[in-house]
C-alpha cells in the first residue's frame, strides 16, 4: 500500500492511503507530497474500561445517596399516606338513615358507610370519595329528600368524632352553617351537633378521645347555639338520664344563645327552631321534638337503631361531659 | 504529586487540541529522547534514527489513549514508547539481511547508494513530489475555508471498513454530479441530504464523518489530479477492497 504524505508535524505525519483513509503515522523524515510505503501508523488505543477514579470514589456515596433518597420518599410517602389515606376523624350523619363519613387528616371524605339499613339504602350508587365533607353532606341530604327521608321540620344530627378539639369546632360550625344555608330556601330543619366517640373505625383509642372530648363538648355546646335544646337527646344521653333533662340545660338554652351565638351565626336555626320544635312535635313525633326532654322517649327513638346507640356512646365520656356541663 | 496532576490536566486538554498536543510533545522531547536512549542503549541521533520518530508517535498515542485510571501519565507514556519501539524493532528484523544503501561492504569501496544510476529518476521523483505538494497546499488552503484541517480529517476518518466504503460511495456519487460539487463549493455546505438520497448511505454515517467528507469532496473538484490519481482505485467505482 502506498501513502501520500499530506502533512508533516513535529510528532507525526498525516498520510493518505490508496483507499481514501487519512491516517496519522510516525514522521520518519517525510516531506509533504512524498509517496511512502510501510509507514509506522499510529494506533488507536481503545478507551480504558475501568471507571474514572473520580467516579470510583463516588460510587459508595452513590449508594448512600440512593438510600437517602429512598428514605425521603418513604417518609414523605408515609406522611402523605397518613394525612390522605388513613381515617383520622369521622362524622355520623343521621337524618333517619345514618351514614358514617370517615375523613382523613385533611378533612376529605375517604369512606362512606351506612350505619343502619336506611343509611345503606341512601348510599346505594353514590360515590363520595375525595369530595369535601360538606359536599357529601349536601348531596346526601338531597338524596334523603328525594327518597323521602327528610321533609319540612325534620332533624339532622351530626355526631363528630375527632381526636382534635379544634377540628371538632371547625367541622361543627362548618356543617351547621353550610347545611343551614343550603336548606334555608327549602326547609326548616333542626340541626344538632354532638361529639361522638369511638363508633367509627377511626384509630384513636376509645379511651383517649373520651377524655379530650369532654372539653369540646363543654365549650362547644354553649357556643353553638341550638345545641342545648336539641343535643339533649343525643346518643350520649341515656346514662345521664337523670341529670340531663333537669332544669339547667333549659335555662341555659335561652341564656347561652344570645350571648355566644349572636356573633357566630345570626341565623334562622335557633330562632326558627324554637317555634318549630314544639309545633312539629305532636305532628311528627319521629324522634325530634318530644325526644328532647324525655329520656325514655329519646331512648326509644334510638332503640329503632340499636347498633347506632350502643356503638355511639361510651358512657364515661357522655356522662362526665354532661355532669360538668350541669354543675 | 501536584505536578502530576497538572500534567494530566494538560494531557486531557491536548486530547482535544492538536496545538496543545504539539506543545506538550515539544516540552517533553527530552523525556522522549531519554526513553529512546534507554531502549537503544545509546543516545539517538537526530535525523538518523527512526526510533526517535517512533517514540514521538508513541507519545502522541499515549496522549490520546491516556485516562486517569491508567495511572501517572509519564509512566504510561514510557511504557507505551518502549512497547512501540519493541514492535518497530521486530518489524525491522524482517528486513535484516538487506543492506543499507549507506553502508559499504568494505571501507574502500563506494557505498551501494553511490553505485546506483538513479540521478535522473531521482529528479523526476522530486518534480512529482513538488507537484503533489503544491496540490496538497492548495487543498489544505481550501479546506481552511471550510474550517477543516488535515489533522481533523485524520481524526475524523472512518475506522471501520464498512463505514469507509459507505463514505467512498457518497464520494463516487458526488463525483458523478458536477452540479452538486459546484453547489458545495459555492455554499460551503455539505449537501448531506442529496448525498444521502443519491448514494443510499445513512444520513447518520454521513453526519458523523462530516469533516472527512469535506476533504473527499474537495478532492473530487478540479485541480487535484495527482491526489485523485492516488485514489483512482476508489474513484473508479471498485469499492475499497
Interface residues (C-beta under 8 A of the other chain):
Chain A: X2 X4 X6 X7 X9 X10 X11 X12 X14 X16 X18 X19 X20 X21 X22 X23 X24 X25 X26 X27 X28 X29 X31 X32 X33 X34 X35 X40 X42 X43 X44 X45 X46 X47 X48 X50 X51 X52 X53 X54 X56
Chain B: X18 X21 X22 X25 X26 X47 X50 X53 X54 X56 X57 X59 X60 X61 X64 X65 X67 X68 X69 X70 X84 X88 X91 X128 X129 X130 X131 X132 X133 X134 X135 X136 X137 X140 X150 X151 X153 X154 X157 X158 X159 X164 X167 X168 X171 X212 X215 X216 X227 X230 X231 X233 X234 X240 X241
